[in-house]
Amino acid sequence: MLNMNRRQFFKVTGSTLAGSSLALLGVAPGTALAEVRQYKLARMKETRNTCPYCSVACGILMYGLGDGAKNAKASIVHIEGDADHPVNRGTLCPKGAGLIDFIHSPNRLTYPEYRAPGSDTWQRMSWDEAMTRIAKLMKDDRDANFVQKTADGKTVNRWLTTGMLAASASSNEVGYITHKVVRSMGMLAFDNQARV
């Protein structure tokens, strides 16, 4: 004789009844097919980059689909932390984890704009026009304000009217090259966004 209380009896009979009713309705499990699923990022192009948000400079992996060969427009479809990066070792903060929304935002500016002095409207310009304008304005300012020697004849070769603010998410190598370029032009005002 089974030693079962009332509650246990209802549990056993209820589950048996439910199972047999589902089997009669055709919900019985069929044979399972063994299949290896394709890795979701297998056909994508992987690109290593740096998160643009803060001065921590976390490494990220961006996965793009569409290489142009199949008439498909290339688009980044997945972003994750780079496990091989020494700074974050694969982890990302909430802002870094949401980079895909930043990239695909309709409000993201993807081209340079210029607002003339005294104007209230921005006008779109090409990257070539923007870089040419910046280079011309820098050269004009350097030519007008470069100090080669002090009043007592000491050689200083400095340019005090323009400064450089470097990006904090740059690598050490990029920072080194930026420093060399800026100092070779004579700029003394040079800082990094991470300290500001």
LINKATA-V980840 format. One record per residue. N is the residue number from 1. RES is the residue in one letter. SS is DSSP state (~ for helix, > for strand, _ for the rest). NEAR is the number of other ideal C-beta (glycine too) atoms within 10 Angstrom. D_FIRST is the distance of its C-alpha to the first C-alpha in whole Angstrom. Layout:
N,RES,SS,NEAR,D_FIRST  N,RES,SS,NEAR,D_FIRST
//
This chain:
1,M,_,3,0  2,L,_,6,4  3,N,_,5,7  4,M,_,11,9  5,N,_,7,12  6,R,~,7,15  7,R,~,8,17  8,Q,~,11,15  9,F,~,11,13  10,F,~,11,17  11,K,~,11,18  12,V,~,12,16  13,T,~,10,17  14,G,~,10,20  15,S,~,10,21  16,T,~,10,20  17,L,~,10,22  18,A,~,10,25  19,G,~,12,25  20,S,~,10,25  21,S,~,10,27  22,L,~,12,30  23,A,~,11,29  24,L,~,9,30  25,L,_,8,33  26,G,_,7,34  27,V,_,9,34  28,A,_,9,32  29,P,_,7,33  30,G,_,6,36  31,T,_,4,37  32,A,_,6,39  33,L,_,5,42  34,A,_,4,43  35,E,_,6,47  36,V,_,5,49  37,R,_,5,50  38,Q,_,8,54  39,Y,_,8,54  40,K,_,10,56  41,L,_,14,59  42,A,_,6,60  43,R,_,11,63  44,M,_,17,64  45,K,>,13,67  46,E,>,11,66  47,T,>,12,69  48,R,>,11,69  49,N,>,15,71  50,T,>,19,71  51,C,_,24,69  52,P,_,15,72  53,Y,_,17,71  54,C,_,14,72  55,S,_,13,73  56,V,_,15,70  57,A,_,19,71  58,C,_,23,67  59,G,>,21,67  60,I,>,21,65  61,L,>,18,65  62,M,>,19,66  63,Y,>,17,64  64,G,>,14,67  65,L,>,16,66  66,G,_,16,69  67,D,_,11,72  68,G,_,8,75  69,A,_,6,74  70,K,_,7,72  71,N,_,6,74  72,A,_,10,71  73,K,_,7,73  74,A,_,11,71  75,S,>,10,69  76,I,>,18,67  77,V,>,16,63  78,H,>,14,61  79,I,>,21,62  80,E,>,17,60  81,G,>,20,61  82,D,_,22,63  83,A,_,11,61  84,D,_,10,64  85,H,_,18,66  86,P,_,7,67  87,V,_,13,67  88,N,_,18,64  89,R,_,12,62  90,G,_,14,60  91,T,_,14,59  92,L,_,20,61  93,C,_,14,61  94,P,~,6,61  95,K,~,13,64  96,G,~,21,64  97,A,~,15,61  98,G,_,13,62  99,L,~,19,65  100,I,~,15,64  101,D,~,10,65  102,F,~,15,68  103,I,~,13,69  104,H,_,11,69  105,S,_,9,70  106,P,_,4,72  107,N,_,5,74  108,R,_,9,75  109,L,_,9,79  110,T,_,4,79  111,Y,_,9,83  112,P,_,17,86  113,E,>,11,88  114,Y,>,12,91  115,R,_,10,92  116,A,_,9,96  117,P,_,4,97  118,G,_,5,98  119,S,_,9,95  120,D,_,6,92  121,T,_,7,91  122,W,_,12,89  123,Q,>,10,91  124,R,>,10,89  125,M,_,14,90  126,S,_,10,89  127,W,~,9,88  128,D,~,9,92  129,E,~,12,93  130,A,~,14,91  131,M,~,11,92  132,T,~,12,95  133,R,~,13,96  134,I,~,11,94  135,A,~,10,96  136,K,~,10,99  137,L,~,11,99  138,M,~,14,98  139,K,~,11,101  140,D,~,10,103  141,D,~,13,102  142,R,~,15,102  143,D,~,9,106  144,A,~,9,107  145,N,~,13,105  146,F,>,15,105  147,V,>,13,107  148,Q,>,9,108  149,K,>,10,110  150,T,_,10,110  151,A,_,5,114  152,D,_,5,114  153,G,_,6,114  154,K,_,7,111  155,T,>,9,108  156,V,>,12,105  157,N,>,12,104  158,R,>,16,102  159,W,>,20,101  160,L,>,13,100  161,T,>,12,99  162,T,>,16,96  163,G,>,12,93  164,M,>,16,90  165,L,>,12,86  166,A,>,17,84  167,A,_,15,80  168,S,_,18,77  169,A,_,18,75  170,S,_,18,77  171,S,_,11,77  172,N,~,8,79  173,E,~,8,81  174,V,~,13,82  175,G,~,15,83  176,Y,~,11,85  177,I,~,12,87  178,T,~,16,87  179,H,~,15,89  180,K,~,10,91  181,V,~,11,92  182,V,~,18,93  183,R,~,14,95  184,S,~,9,97  185,M,_,16,98  186,G,_,17,99  187,M,>,19,96  188,L,>,13,95  189,A,>,13,93  190,F,>,13,90  191,D,>,11,86  192,N,>,16,83  193,Q,~,13,80  194,A,~,15,78  195,R,~,9,80  196,V,_,8,81
//
